[in-house]
């Protein structure tokens, strides 16, 4: 089992006490089960429900916790004797209960009598979900249809998890440190790599060597305009930019999320450098303005204005930057939101939909330039968010007939052709909101163009 620099039972108890102050019903949370691939023993890597992890603290499979009136009960079967043949000695129910600070521990079958009036959150694997519904004798609604006690529970969990405690921040730092090393390895590997896959291998190898997993499917591509590109077969050519969005997740589920963009040759072209510096200006200015009480939506709009102003200066857009943002013209090149919550998931609590990302009473905009904003909340001390402005030449956007007609008066299409070697640039850091401002948790990985070039050129 993972070791910690803090007392895990104490941290977990503090979280559970806070939860009980917000909800009066019993709370039952399932960890879930691994899903098989082609035959029962060949399973996909198991990842517990993050809500279970937050209160149980350990990545247990097929486990349940029940919290009510200050008592934590663990429901978990002792490993069968034959399991040691294939998996070695596994912890017993009693040992697990001690590690997480459970007051009582029972076999799973004894959960049957403990489910009355319990609130829960659906897990994602279908087998466990069916068991949840059967035991609770009701249908557990998906995140966008939550009602009653389940909605009360989800709302309470969001309230707790929005602001990370010191144990969570300590775990995030571990994942971030490994992710920084992985990006450095990717940059250094560029000198000899022939394909995207080789860069991916160098980066994910670092994560694996630190006994961590990837927090999401790595994006390592010369096609940076494809926002979630998960193909790695393209050859690397001298004039290419390589966009790497890679982050580690540690054994307890805490995630990092970092993006850097660098030139395969080791040197940005003049057009690449101009756009890179523009994206970096948006990145730096956004972080500089973040503090408790600031609206994250305004941080997004600040990035949009800086990008619009820079594109006007470069001759790609025409007009007043504020007016261009009001028209969503910036979204032709910066279509996504400025970032998202980060924590136990790379997009923390997005299994709860906009309940987590959006302040009560706020709904997602249908505007072209705001519709993909994942977070619309007032920033608070303890929140960890990403800041990730970008510039992309997405063919499906720039060649969309309706969009070209709508924005034809403000886009200098001929001038844009001179930036053909800039397919996609994104710069992403993980930022902790402090009492007085921010701490960039990923600051050990440089963002300045000259520093990026030095890291890539170091091995050439």
Residue, then its C-alpha position, 0 to 999 in steps of 0.5 A: x500500500x502507498x506510504x504518505x508523509x501525512x496521517x492518512x486516517x486523520x486526513x480521511x476522518x477530517x474529510x468525512x466529518x466535513x461531509x457529515x456536516x453537510x448531509x444527514x442521510x447515510x452515505x454509501x460509496x462504491x469503488x467499482x470493479x475492473x472491466x475485462x477485455x477479451x476473457x475474464x482474467x485479462x482486465x483493463x487497469x483498474x481505477x476506483x471511483x474518485x468519490x470513493x478515493x477521496x473518502x477511502x484514500x486507497x485504490x481498493x477494488x470491489x469495496x464499499x464504504x458507508x458513513x453515518x453518524x460519525x461511523x465509517x464502515x468498510x465492506x470488503x471481502x478478504x482475498x480468496x486463498x487462491x489469489x496469492x498464487x497469481x497476485x501474491x499476498x494481498x491485504x486483509x479486510x482488517x488491515x485495510x480497515x486500519x489503514x483508512x481508519x474504518x470503525x467497523x469492517x464487514x464482508x460485502x454481503x453484509x451491506x444488504x441490510x445497511x442501504x436504507x435511505x442511503x445517498x450515493x453516486x453512480x459508478x461508471x462500470x456497468x456491473x457495479x452500477x447494476x448492483x448499486x441500483x439493486x441494493x438501493x432498490x431504485x434507479x441511480x440517476x446520471x449526473x445531469x439528472x440527479x435529484x433528492x438525496x443523491x443531488x444533496x450528496x453530490x452538491x456536498x462533495x463538490x463543496x468539499x472537493x473544490x478546495x484542496x486540503x494540504x494532503x491533496x496538494x501534497x499528492x498533486x505535487x508528486x504527480x506534477x514533479x514526475x510530469x515535469x520530468x516526463x516533458x523534459x525527457x520528451x524535449x530531449x528525445x526530439x533530437x533523435x526521434x523519428x516519429x511522435x510515438x518515440x516522443x510519447x514513449x520517452x515521456x510515458x516511460x518516465x511516468x511508468x518508471x516512477x510507478x505512476x500511470x497517465x492521467x489521460x490519453x497522452x496527446x503527442x502530435x505534430x497535428x496540434x490543431x486536433x485538440x485531443x489527438x491520440x494518434x502517434x504515427x506521424x513522422x517528425x519533420x524539421x519545420x514541425x511544431x510538436x504539441x505534448x499534453x501529458x500528465x501523470x496520475x499517482x497511485x492515489x489518483x491525483x493528477x497532473x495536466x501539462x502541455x508544452x509546444x516545441x519546435x522539432x528542429x529546436x528553433x521556432x520560425x519567426x511566424x511560430x515564435x510570434x504566435x507562441x509569444x502571443x499564447x504565452x502572453x495570454x497564459x502569463x497575464x491570466x495567471x497574474x490576474x488570478x486570486x480569490x474572488x476573481x471570476x474564472x470566466x473573466x480570466x477566460x475572457x482576458x485570454x480571449x482579448x489578449x489573443x484577439x489583440x495579438x492577432x490584430x497586431x499580426x494582421x490576421x484579424x481586423x478590428x477592435x479586440x474587445x468587439x472581436x471578442x464580443x463577436x466570438x471571432x477569437x474562437x476561430x483560433x481559440x475555441x476551447x475554454x481557458x482551463x478546468x478544475x484539477x484534482x483526483x481527476x484531470x478534469x476534476x469532478x466532471x462526472x458530475x457534469x456542470x454541477x461541479x464546474x458551474x456556480x449555482x444558478x449559472x448555466x453553460x453559454x451557447x456562444x461560440x466563444x464560451x460554450x466550451x468553458x468547463x469552469x464558471x466559478x468564483x476562484x477560492x483559496x485552495x482551488x487548483x485549476x489549469x490555465x491553457x490558452x492556445x492557437x489552432x488552425x482547425x480545418x473544420x472551423x476555418x473552412x466552415x462555410x457559415x463561419x467564414x461568411x460570418x467572420x469574413x469581414x474581420x479575418x485577413x485570410x491571405x495574411x493567415x496563409x503566411x502562418x501555415x507552419x503554425x498548426x497548433x500551440x498550447x501552453x498549459x500549467x497547473x495553478x493553485x489559488x492561494x490566500x493572496x494570489x497563485x502558485x504555479x505548481x508546474x513552474x519547474x518546467x519553463x514556458x519562455x520560448x528561448x528556454x524551450x529551445x534550449x531544452x530541445x537543443x541540449x541534445x542536438 
